[in-house]
């Protein structure tokens, strides 16, 4: 069975070359063809000899796969359905906004975390994406050259697939890869403590924590992960790292009307985050079937934003994009799609 080259680091590509009797510098040539020129086939690597290309094709493939489907929102957002190496599918969302263009990528098929308000959690967990699967969402994106930012906020919990997320972010930021600044990449988590600690120490990308309630009992109801990984412990761990310069720490907060939008909640957020250099992004809730929650109105969200900012916690309201194509926060799901669906 052939392996994808996409997702391999420069040292690994040099090992590939060595194992096939090619000179080590051929690994550097492969890296340039992959991450610099985005070739579709090994035959496109024209500075490798024909004999070496044939030898390479016996064991490897590029690993790029175009999207199987796309949906376009009235606001310009595009949701893509990408196949994976395992024959499943994931959703990826491209969000243009003036001179910025953000891609929301997935790290898993489904998710184990089962947050009450998230459609991906209702899907259940179907598997981790490989580094090739993660990078393919960028590699094969039609708008790839316009991207300014990437957020790991699609399907799945990135810390639950940490090795492959680190391999992917490494490829995006390394000199031999895309050579992006890590400040263009944000990785989110519900707060898987030990893995989050490792991510912070091994990566310079921005970090976003899914908060949604500062109260232990309520957050446990909304996010079962709180029972084993209390956000108060996550915040204490985060205090041990420097987020005061280029690296940003943010907390994502979906606002549910009459549930987590009171002044009491705001005071508890301020108490929880006191002294931590961070920001809060308030997010509108998008209704999903079978969940008895509804979004707060604009006036309530603005009041919450103003209270938090006025008490020293810089807070913004994130614009909702792609709701009409189920591309907005919490709506991604591929539960009804598989390799036999003919998508």
Phi, psi and omega per residue, in radians:
X1 nan 2.329 -3.107
X2 -1.372 2.616 3.120
X3 -1.840 2.631 3.022
X4 -1.330 2.451 2.992
X5 -1.387 -0.555 3.135
X6 -1.014 2.300 -3.119
X7 1.727 -0.224 3.101
X8 -1.429 2.501 3.118
X9 -1.415 2.975 3.111
X10 -1.029 -0.827 3.081
X11 -1.014 -0.660 3.131
X12 -1.193 -0.668 3.101
X13 -1.162 -0.613 3.066
X14 -1.153 -0.634 3.081
X15 -1.169 -0.666 3.057
X16 -1.023 -0.847 3.134
X17 -1.026 -0.832 -3.111
X18 -1.063 -0.734 -3.090
X19 -1.153 -0.380 -3.129
X20 -1.792 0.201 3.098
X21 1.324 0.363 3.115
X22 -1.707 2.725 3.079
X23 -1.127 2.621 -3.082
X24 -1.020 -0.601 -3.106
X25 -1.122 -0.276 3.081
X26 -1.122 -0.476 3.066
X27 -1.111 -0.689 3.074
X28 -1.158 -0.637 3.086
X29 -1.111 -0.755 3.111
X30 -1.044 -0.766 -3.130
X31 -1.037 -0.729 3.129
X32 -1.143 -0.701 3.120
X33 -1.165 -0.660 -3.125
X34 -1.254 -1.087 -2.935
X35 -1.581 -0.323 3.109
X36 -1.676 -0.673 -3.034
X37 -1.994 -0.154 3.054
X38 0.943 0.887 -3.137
X39 -1.172 2.673 -3.122
X40 -1.611 -0.455 -3.105
X41 -2.413 2.775 3.081
X42 -1.121 -0.541 3.101
X43 -1.058 -0.396 3.132
X44 -1.318 -0.185 3.133
X45 -1.430 1.306 -2.868
X46 -1.286 -0.234 3.088
X47 -1.578 0.038 2.900
X48 -1.551 2.494 3.132
X49 -1.103 2.730 3.138
X50 -1.030 -0.705 3.130
X51 -1.094 -0.723 3.124
X52 -1.201 -0.643 3.078
X53 -1.104 -0.743 3.128
X54 -1.104 -0.726 3.118
X55 -1.119 -0.727 3.138
X56 -1.115 -0.710 -3.105
X57 -1.159 -0.383 3.124
X58 -1.182 -0.463 -3.030
X59 -2.088 -0.325 -3.004
X60 -2.385 2.787 2.982
X61 -2.336 2.886 3.112
X62 -1.077 -0.784 -3.129
X63 1.693 0.125 3.133
X64 -1.605 2.438 3.133
X65 -2.409 2.182 -3.116
X66 -1.198 2.776 3.099
X67 -1.072 2.490 -3.136
X68 -1.452 -0.330 -3.031
X69 -2.839 2.669 2.995
X70 -2.514 2.636 3.062
X71 -2.242 2.409 -3.082
X72 -1.992 2.272 3.130
X73 -1.497 2.777 3.067
X74 -1.129 -0.358 -3.130
X75 -1.631 0.120 3.095
X76 1.689 -0.209 3.089
X77 -1.154 2.495 3.111
X78 -2.189 2.259 3.080
X79 -1.873 2.180 -3.131
X80 -1.895 2.549 3.030
X81 -1.883 1.964 -3.110
X82 -1.829 2.357 2.989
X83 -1.279 2.742 3.105
X84 -2.035 2.943 3.130
X85 -1.072 -0.439 -3.106
X86 -1.533 -0.023 3.137
X87 1.590 0.073 3.074
X88 -1.695 -2.971 -3.104
X89 -2.363 2.667 3.007
X90 -2.360 2.737 3.107
X91 -1.796 2.492 -3.112
X92 -2.347 2.429 -3.037
X93 -2.117 2.181 3.091
X94 -1.754 2.193 -3.022
X95 -2.189 1.678 3.074
X96 -1.381 2.494 -3.121
X97 -2.691 1.521 -3.109
X98 1.142 -2.170 -3.139
X99 -1.561 0.158 3.058
X100 -1.943 2.625 3.033
X101 -2.541 2.041 -3.059
X102 -1.905 2.444 3.055
X103 -1.990 2.187 3.096
X104 -1.706 1.897 -3.042
X105 -1.789 2.740 3.115
X106 -1.757 2.676 3.117
X107 -2.090 -0.215 3.120
X108 -2.514 2.807 2.928
X109 -1.590 1.942 -3.005
X110 1.320 -2.832 -3.084
X111 -2.857 2.526 3.116
X112 -1.469 -0.279 -2.912
X113 -1.288 -0.447 3.032
X114 0.931 0.752 3.044
X115 -1.080 2.415 -3.014
X116 -0.986 -0.637 -2.956
X117 -1.674 0.116 -2.995
X118 -2.009 2.208 -3.141
X119 -1.154 -0.584 3.119
X120 -1.083 -0.699 3.123
X121 -1.111 -0.565 3.105
X122 -1.177 -0.419 3.125
X123 -1.202 -0.477 -3.010
X124 1.442 3.100 -3.089
X125 -1.718 2.237 -3.121
X126 -2.090 -0.053 3.070
X127 2.497 2.723 3.059
X128 -1.420 2.568 2.980
X129 -1.429 2.545 2.997
X130 -1.342 2.933 3.053
X131 -1.043 -0.633 3.098
X132 -1.102 -0.721 3.117
X133 -1.092 -0.740 -3.133
X134 -1.150 -0.868 -3.100
X135 -1.191 -0.485 3.131
X136 -1.093 -0.491 3.112
X137 -1.114 -0.400 3.070
X138 -1.688 -0.830 -3.080
X139 -0.967 -0.746 -3.042
X140 -1.782 0.215 3.126
X141 -1.316 2.211 3.132
X142 -0.990 -0.577 -3.112
X143 -1.667 0.329 -3.029
X144 -0.842 -0.776 -3.028
X145 -1.238 -0.206 3.132
X146 -1.680 -0.084 -3.060
X147 -1.126 2.396 3.011
X148 -2.020 -0.422 -3.072
X149 -2.543 2.642 3.053
X150 -2.266 2.338 3.069
X151 -2.161 2.287 3.054
X152 -1.536 1.320 -3.103
X153 -2.320 0.331 3.104
X154 -1.492 -2.498 -3.127
X155 -1.208 2.384 3.019
X156 1.729 2.885 3.059
X157 -1.774 1.903 -3.066
X158 -0.965 -0.638 -3.121
X159 -1.236 -0.298 3.102
X160 -1.397 -0.144 3.093
X161 -2.343 0.814 -2.905
X162 -1.080 -0.763 -3.083
X163 -1.007 -0.793 -3.120
X164 -1.273 -0.572 3.060
X165 -1.136 -0.738 3.105
X166 -1.150 -0.649 3.083
X167 -1.117 -0.731 -3.126
X168 -1.199 -0.815 3.132
X169 -1.172 -0.540 3.054
X170 -1.106 -0.765 3.097
X171 -1.132 -0.569 3.135
X172 -1.268 -0.532 -3.012
X173 -1.860 -0.277 -3.079
X174 -1.253 2.653 3.099
X175 -1.046 -0.592 -3.141
X176 -1.399 -0.151 -3.116
X177 -1.834 -2.221 -3.130
X178 -1.404 -0.317 3.132
X179 1.017 0.605 3.050
X180 -1.333 2.653 2.919
X181 -1.223 2.396 3.081
X182 -1.091 -0.269 3.123
X183 -1.272 -0.115 3.078
X184 -1.636 0.046 -3.035
X185 -2.204 2.310 3.071
X186 -2.142 2.303 3.130
X187 -2.048 2.241 -3.072
X188 -1.760 2.844 3.090
X189 -2.799 2.601 2.973
X190 -1.285 -0.311 3.122
X191 2.022 1.022 3.069
X192 -1.483 1.692 -2.775
X193 -0.922 -1.038 -3.037
X194 -1.146 -0.682 3.140
X195 -1.261 -0.618 3.073
X196 -1.111 -0.713 3.090
X197 -1.042 -0.778 3.118
X198 -1.118 -0.720 -3.140
X199 -1.059 -0.791 -3.125
X200 -1.058 -0.658 -3.083
X201 -1.382 -0.416 -3.081
X202 -1.840 -0.121 -3.110
X203 -2.360 2.690 3.076
X204 -1.892 0.178 3.138
X205 -1.198 2.741 3.061
X206 -1.089 2.714 -3.118
X207 -2.145 2.365 3.062
X208 -2.213 2.273 3.137
X209 -1.899 2.281 3.082
X210 -1.378 1.934 -3.052
X211 -1.711 -1.260 3.004
X212 1.235 -0.361 2.933
X213 -2.879 2.435 3.076
X214 -1.521 -0.060 -3.061
X215 -1.726 2.225 -3.038
X216 -0.998 -0.875 -3.083
X217 -1.121 -0.758 -3.129
X218 -1.205 -0.744 3.113
X219 -1.119 -0.579 3.081
X220 -1.104 -0.626 3.116
X221 -1.225 -0.712 -3.127
X222 -1.354 -0.631 -3.017
X223 -2.378 1.713 -3.095
X224 -0.942 -0.433 3.139
X225 -1.067 -0.412 -3.137
X226 -1.044 -0.516 -3.088
X227 -1.098 -0.719 -3.127
X228 -1.655 -0.403 -3.064
X229 -2.305 1.288 -3.085
X230 -1.037 2.415 -3.091
X231 -1.134 -0.481 3.098
X232 -1.071 -0.661 3.097
X233 -1.216 -0.644 3.114
X234 -1.111 -0.773 -3.141
X235 -1.084 -0.745 3.113
X236 -1.077 -0.706 3.097
X237 -1.105 -0.710 -3.129
X238 -1.133 -0.477 3.133
X239 -1.095 -0.319 -3.129
X240 -1.442 0.037 -3.098
X241 -2.149 2.705 -3.087
X242 -1.620 1.949 3.063
X243 -1.995 0.403 -3.005
X244 -1.587 -0.143 -3.077
X245 -1.954 -2.005 -3.050
X246 -1.351 -0.532 -3.081
X247 -1.425 2.372 -3.063
X248 -1.909 2.425 3.003
X249 -1.987 2.208 3.114
X250 -2.299 2.765 3.081
X251 -2.108 2.222 3.130
X252 -1.589 2.361 -3.034
X253 -2.442 1.744 3.040
X254 -1.300 2.289 -3.048
X255 -1.745 2.039 3.122
X256 -1.812 2.186 -3.092
X257 -1.038 2.190 3.094
X258 1.284 0.121 -3.094
X259 -2.014 -0.975 -3.063
X260 -2.290 0.466 -3.012
X261 -2.021 0.306 -3.090
X262 -1.500 2.907 3.054
X263 -1.102 -0.572 3.088
X264 -1.066 -0.740 3.103
X265 -1.101 -0.710 3.127
X266 -1.077 -0.758 3.123
X267 -1.092 -0.694 3.135
X268 -1.197 -0.616 3.051
X269 -1.082 -0.791 -3.141
X270 -1.071 -0.734 3.130
X271 -1.136 -0.764 -3.104
X272 -1.083 -0.736 -2.996
X273 -1.722 0.119 -3.067
X274 -0.931 2.233 3.086
X275 1.451 -0.067 -3.136
X276 -1.649 2.270 -3.139
X277 -1.383 1.771 -3.026
X278 -2.747 3.073 3.028
X279 -2.360 2.850 3.080
X280 -2.080 2.360 3.007
X281 -1.891 1.993 3.054
X282 -1.435 2.368 -3.052
X283 -2.190 2.369 3.080
X284 -1.265 2.434 3.097
X285 -1.432 2.390 3.092
X286 -1.972 2.122 -3.015
X287 -0.989 2.366 3.009
X288 -2.163 2.696 -3.052
X289 -1.061 2.439 3.013
X290 1.336 0.191 -3.131
X291 -2.066 2.118 -3.063
X292 -1.537 1.108 3.051
X293 -2.333 2.643 3.054
X294 -2.450 2.780 -3.094
X295 -1.323 2.706 3.033
X296 -1.378 2.707 3.129
X297 -1.374 2.947 -3.067
X298 -1.038 -0.689 -3.110
X299 -1.087 -0.712 3.140
X300 -1.183 -0.726 3.135
X301 -1.133 -0.698 3.129
X302 -1.172 -0.667 3.110
X303 -1.132 -0.704 3.113
X304 -1.136 -0.776 3.098
X305 -1.021 -0.846 -3.073
X306 -1.154 -0.663 3.125
X307 -1.123 -0.831 -3.109
X308 -1.117 -0.824 3.134
X309 -1.090 -0.704 -3.139
X310 -1.148 -0.336 3.122
X311 -1.895 0.413 2.946
X312 1.642 0.044 3.098
X313 -1.943 1.767 -3.082
X314 -1.029 2.181 -3.003
X315 -2.332 2.403 3.081
X316 -2.204 2.821 3.018
X317 -1.853 2.051 -3.115
X318 -1.299 2.311 3.093
X319 -1.136 2.383 3.118
X320 -1.502 2.227 -3.073
X321 -2.261 2.476 2.988
X322 1.294 0.363 -3.098
X323 -1.097 -0.609 -3.089
X324 -1.174 -0.302 3.098
X325 -2.003 0.346 -3.138
X326 0.948 0.791 3.107
X327 -1.933 -0.052 -3.088
X328 -1.355 2.993 -3.076
X329 -0.920 2.214 3.081
X330 1.525 -0.048 -3.033
X331 -1.799 -0.088 -3.070
X332 -1.289 2.371 3.101
X333 -2.841 2.458 3.017
X334 -2.187 0.566 -3.063
X335 -1.058 -0.529 -3.070
X336 -1.761 0.210 -3.098
X337 -2.052 2.306 3.021
X338 -2.547 3.123 -3.035
X339 -1.102 -0.363 -3.123
X340 -1.667 0.124 -3.051
X341 -1.449 -0.153 3.123
X342 1.234 0.471 -3.115
X343 -1.325 nan nan
